[in-house]
Amino acid sequence: MSEHIKKVYSFYSWIYDAFFGRIFEHGRYVAFHMMDAKANETILEVGVGTGLSLPLYARNVKVVGVDISQEMLDKAERKKQHYRLSNVDLYTMDASSMSFPNDTFDKVIASHVITVVPDPLRTLNEIKRVCKKEGEIFLLNYTGCNNKVIASFEKFISPFRDKMGLGKHVDLDELLRCANLSVLSERRVNFLEMCRLIKCKDTSALP
């Protein structure tokens, strides 16, 4: 993954909870309920960041979190210790090249990751690889406003947002098609409904 992104999120780590945590709080809770994690399932959080969602999981759900930024993971580790989350494991790892075996996780969630990574398709294929064939993948990303005027402006400033680590313009539907992922359900979340929360599945696993 880009060293630039690693540096950006290392910088953001000290303000992430206070600023981004509140902005994305609504989407985080909606995503957790949409996932509906069951007892004994194993969940992978790609881009776990500072671990804001970790205390939400029941203790009988195994949660693995990965992130490229060690500074972000240090804060997640402190939450793990504070809440005594013995069901959580955290790893410094590049989302586009994970060390997990194929078909490891029942569910995988990537929040605000796909629009940030240098190669979204490679990352999405890697997520699909580590998710079980019958498993579910959840993607939460900033995709902009439905208003055409605002959307045009957002697309124009996309390169600047990318430099700041806030994500670039990505055709998410085309990306899902290329990755052979079928949308099962989706919701618009967060401020002005500018983020899409998508539940999807490997097309080859569908009847």
N, C-alpha and C positions, 0 to 999 in steps of 0.2 A: 504494500500500500504506500501511497505517496508520503514521503517524509514531511512534506508540507502539512498534510492533514494531521499527522501525528503531533507536530509542533503546535498547530492551531488548537487542538483539543487539550493538549497539555496546558496551554495558556488558559483555556476556558474552564479548566477543572476547578479553580478556586471560586468561580462565580456561578457555576453551572446550576447548582441546586436552587440558589436564590433567584436566578433570572430565568433560565430555560426550564427549570423544573416546574415553575408556576405557569409559564406560558403553555407548556405541553401537558399539564396535569390532567385535563379532561380526556385527551386522547389516550393517556396512559391507563386510566381507569376503565375506559370503554374497551380498550384492547385486552386488558386482563379479564374482563367479564366475557368478551367474545371468545377468548381462548378456552375458557371453561375447563381448566386443568383438573384432571381426575387423580385420585389416589394412585400412587406408584407409577405415574407417568414421569417421563424424563423430558424436561423442557430445556431448550437452548435459547439463550438471549444473545443475539449477535449485536454487538455494539451496546453492551450493558451499561457503559458509562459509569456514573457514580453509584449505580445500584438503587435508584429511586424506587423501582418496582419490586425489588427483592422481598421486602417485608409483607407484600400482599399475598404471597403464595402460602398455602397450607404446608405444614411441616412434613406431610406424607407425600409431597411432590418433590422430586429431585430436580434441582435447577442448576444449570451450568451457564456461566456468563463469560463472554469473551470480549475483549476490547483491545485496540491497537495502542491506546494511551495508558502507560503505567500510572501516570498521575491520577487519571480518572479511576483506575482500578484500585488504587490505594484508598480512595474515598469509599469505594464499594466495599472493600475489605473492612474498613472501620464500621460500616453499617452491619456487615455480617457479624462482627464481633459484638457490637452493641445490642443487636436483636437476637443474638445467639442462634444464628441460622446455620445449624449443622447440616442442613439439607442443600447447602449452596457451595459450589466450587467455582473459583474464578481463575481465568487464565489470560495472560497476555498473548494475543494471537491476531493474525491478519485474517480478516473475514474472507478474503479471496483465495486463501490457501490454508485451510484448517487441518489440523493433525488428527481429527477424529476419524474413525472407520466409517465406511458406508453404512447407511441405514441404522444410525445410532439413536436418534431422538424421535419421540412421539410427536412433538410439536416444536416448531422453530419460529421465533419472532425476531424481526429486524426492525427496530424503530429508528427512523431518521438516519438510515445507513445507505440505502441504495442510491440516493441522489448525491451522496457525498463521495463515495469510493471512485477511484479512477476508471475502473472497468465494471460497470453495473451488471452486465450479463454474466461475466465470469463469477462475480460474487453470488449472483442469484443461482447459478448452476452449482456452485459449491454448497450453498444452503440446501438446495434440492438433494445433493449427494448425501449429506449427513442426516437428512430427514428420512424416516422410514417411508417405504413406498405408499403405505396407507395412512401416513401421517398428514398433518396440516401445517401450512406455512402462513404466517401472518406478517404483512408488510404495512408499516405505518410511515408515511412520508408526506412532507410538504409538497403539494402539487399546485398550489396557487388558487386564486379566486375564480369563480364561474363568470364573473363580469368580464366581458371581452376586452374592454379598454384597460382595466387593471391587469388582466392576464397578459396583454401585449407589453405593457410596461415591465411586468415581472420577467418576461422572457428576455427583454432588452437588458435588464440588469443582472441576468443569470451569471455571466462571467465574473461579475464583481462579488456576487453572493458566494460563488464557488471559491474565490480567493480567500474569503472570510471563513470558509468551512461551513457555510450554511446551506450548501447544496446547489446543484445546477439544474437546469431544465432537462427533464427526462420524460420521454413518451412512455409512461408506465405500462399502458395497455400493449404497445408494441413489444416492450421488453418481456412482458409475461408471455406473449405469443411466441417469441423466439425461444423462451425457456420451457415451452410446453407446459405452462401452468394455467389451470382453469380457475376462474374466479367463482367461488361458491357464494360469497356475500361481501358486501362492503358498506362502509358508512363514512360520511364526512364528519370530521371532528375538529376541535380546537377553534381558536379565534377566527370568526368569519367563515368557519368550515373550510379553511384553507388546506387541511390535511386529509388524505384518504387513508382509511384503514381497510385493508383488503385481506380476506380469508381465501386462500387458494390451495390447490392440490395438484399434484403431478397428473397430467392428462392421461398418462398410461395406466394410472391406478384407478381411474374412473370406469364404471361398468359401461 
